[in-house]
Amino acid sequence: MAKAKSGEVMDGPGGIQRRGLMLILSSPSGAGKTTISRKLLERDPNLEMSVSATTRQKRPGEVEGVDYHFVDPTEFNLMINRREFLEHAKVFGNYYGTPKAPVEEALRAGRDVLFDIDWQGTQQVIENARSDAVTVFILPPSTRELERRLNTRAQDTAEVVAARMSKAGEEMSHYTEYDYIVVNNDVAQSVVEVEAILAAERLRRQRQVGLGDFVKRLREGQ
């Protein structure tokens, strides 16, 4: 589906346009949602990442405005008070939040927005915009593999890894709140499975803007 210069989506076949969707991926830390997210973005030009604001410190290799908007706690609280977030939560001592305005702009233009957020944030998004949300929970193949992945990425201290493992059980208990479940035993296969979910959800009748007029013309023999 091509995009017009004005930012509006051009008509697709039969004049049907599509409202974008919010694809939400959640998982316990280390289960692979960030890796899957990056591969989806590489393969799908109509999918863009929602860039969250956070109060945590920047990790090596992260880029301001690409990975996160890094803000201090005072500014984050001001953004909450101004109701600028679609969702926000405190995770492992740091705050994370998704700004509303750029997401809504993308959805109106027929672009899909990818979210890499936890179950708390997902609950808030569902409360605020259920019809636009598609939720996927990523599970690890085993607890042992989850711990191995956390240790292999070497981003956290042993104490932080232990805390994340302790939290994983609680996080995984929220799997019933999600539309789809993907067990990430193999990243390539998991990406294919999430792409299949995305393809199906894009075809939902409720997302097809102008579908009624298109069918009416078909019935009239046009």
C-alpha positions in Angstrom: 0.0 0.0 0.0 1.6 3.2 -1.1 1.7 6.4 1.0 0.8 9.8 -0.3 3.1 12.8 0.3 0.7 14.3 2.7 1.1 11.3 5.0 -2.3 9.9 4.2 -2.6 6.4 2.8 -3.4 6.2 -0.9 -6.3 4.0 -2.0 -5.6 0.3 -2.3 -7.5 -2.1 -4.6 -11.1 -0.9 -5.0 -10.4 2.2 -3.0 -10.0 0.2 0.3 -7.7 1.7 2.8 -6.5 0.1 6.0 -6.1 1.5 9.5 -2.8 0.5 11.0 -2.5 -1.8 14.0 -0.4 -2.0 17.1 1.6 -5.3 17.2 2.6 -5.8 20.9 5.3 -8.3 21.8 5.9 -9.2 25.4 8.1 -11.8 27.1 10.2 -12.3 30.2 13.6 -10.7 29.8 15.8 -12.9 27.7 13.1 -14.8 25.9 13.8 -13.1 22.6 11.2 -10.4 21.9 13.8 -7.7 21.2 15.6 -9.9 18.7 12.4 -10.9 17.0 11.3 -7.3 16.9 14.5 -6.2 15.1 14.1 -8.9 12.5 10.5 -8.0 11.8 11.5 -4.4 11.3 14.2 -5.4 8.8 11.8 -7.5 6.8 8.6 -5.4 6.8 8.8 -1.8 5.4 5.2 -1.0 6.7 6.2 -1.8 10.3 7.8 0.8 12.5 9.0 0.7 16.0 7.3 2.6 18.8 10.1 4.4 20.6 9.5 4.5 24.3 10.7 7.0 26.8 12.7 5.6 29.8 14.5 6.8 32.9 17.0 4.0 32.8 20.6 4.6 31.8 21.6 4.1 28.2 23.3 0.7 27.4 26.3 0.4 25.2 25.3 0.7 21.5 21.9 2.2 22.2 21.0 5.4 20.3 18.9 8.3 21.6 15.6 8.5 19.7 16.1 5.2 18.0 16.2 2.7 20.9 14.6 4.9 23.5 14.1 8.5 24.5 16.3 8.8 27.6 14.7 11.3 30.0 15.2 12.0 33.7 12.6 11.1 36.3 11.3 14.7 36.6 10.6 15.0 32.9 9.0 11.6 32.8 6.6 12.6 35.6 5.7 15.8 33.8 4.9 13.7 30.7 2.6 11.5 32.8 0.8 14.6 34.2 0.3 16.0 30.7 -1.2 12.6 29.7 1.3 12.1 26.9 1.6 8.4 27.3 -0.4 5.6 25.8 1.0 3.4 28.5 3.7 3.6 31.2 5.1 1.4 33.9 7.9 0.9 36.4 10.1 -2.1 35.6 13.2 -3.1 37.6 13.4 0.4 39.2 13.1 2.3 36.0 10.1 3.9 34.2 9.1 3.2 30.6 6.3 4.9 28.6 5.0 5.1 25.0 4.1 8.6 23.7 0.6 8.7 22.2 0.8 11.2 19.4 3.2 9.5 17.0 1.4 6.1 17.4 -2.0 7.6 16.5 -0.5 9.4 13.5 0.9 6.2 12.2 -2.3 4.3 12.6 -4.3 6.9 10.8 -1.9 6.7 7.9 -2.2 3.0 7.7 1.2 2.1 9.1 1.7 -0.6 11.7 3.5 0.1 15.0 5.5 -2.5 16.8 5.6 -2.4 20.7 8.3 -4.2 22.8 6.6 -3.8 26.2 5.8 -5.8 29.3 2.5 -7.1 30.5 1.8 -4.0 32.6 2.1 -1.8 29.5 0.1 -4.2 27.4 -2.8 -4.0 29.9 -2.8 -0.2 29.6 -2.8 -0.3 25.8 -5.7 -2.7 25.8 -7.6 -0.5 28.1 -7.0 2.6 25.9 -7.1 1.1 22.4 -8.2 -2.5 22.3 -9.5 -2.5 18.7 -6.1 -1.4 17.4 -4.0 -3.9 19.5 -2.7 -7.3 18.5 -0.9 -9.0 21.4 1.7 -11.7 21.3 3.5 -13.3 24.2 6.9 -14.8 23.6 7.8 -17.8 25.8 11.3 -19.4 26.2 11.6 -23.1 25.4 12.8 -23.8 29.0 13.9 -22.0 32.2 17.4 -23.2 31.7 17.6 -21.7 28.2 16.2 -18.4 29.5 18.9 -18.1 32.1 21.6 -19.1 29.5 20.4 -16.3 27.2 20.5 -13.7 30.0 24.0 -14.6 30.9 25.2 -14.8 27.3 24.1 -11.3 26.4 26.4 -10.0 29.1 24.5 -6.7 29.6 23.6 -7.2 33.3 25.4 -8.1 36.5 24.8 -11.5 38.2 22.5 -9.8 40.7 20.4 -8.3 37.9 20.2 -11.7 36.1 19.1 -13.3 39.3 16.4 -10.7 39.7 15.2 -11.1 36.2 15.0 -14.9 36.6 13.0 -14.4 39.8 10.6 -12.1 38.0 10.2 -14.4 35.0 7.7 -16.7 36.6 5.3 -13.9 37.4 5.7 -12.4 34.0 4.9 -15.6 32.2 1.8 -16.1 34.3 0.1 -13.3 32.3 0.3 -15.3 29.1 -3.5 -15.9 29.2 -4.1 -12.1 28.6 -2.5 -12.3 25.1 -4.1 -13.1 21.8 -1.3 -15.3 20.5 1.6 -17.3 22.1 4.9 -18.1 20.3 7.5 -20.4 21.9 10.9 -19.0 20.8 13.0 -22.1 20.4 14.3 -20.9 17.0 14.4 -17.2 16.2 13.9 -17.6 12.5 10.8 -19.8 12.9 9.5 -17.4 15.6 9.8 -14.5 13.2 7.9 -16.4 10.5 5.1 -17.2 13.0 4.8 -13.6 14.1 4.7 -12.5 10.4 1.8 -14.9 9.8 -0.1 -13.3 12.8 0.6 -9.9 11.3 -0.6 -10.9 7.8 -3.9 -12.3 9.2 -4.6 -9.3 11.4 -4.0 -6.9 8.6 -6.9 -8.6 6.7 -9.4 -8.2 9.5 -12.7 -6.7 8.2 -12.8 -4.1 10.9 -9.5 -2.6 9.8 -10.6 -2.2 6.1 -11.6 1.5 5.7 -14.0 1.9 2.7 -14.8 -1.9 2.5 -18.5 -1.3 2.7 -18.5 1.1 -0.3 -16.3 -1.4 -2.2 -18.8 -4.3 -1.6 -21.7 -2.0 -2.5 -20.1 -1.2 -5.9 -19.5 -4.9 -6.5 -23.1 -5.7 -5.8 -24.1 -3.0 -8.2 -22.0 -4.6 -10.9 -19.3 -2.1 -11.0 
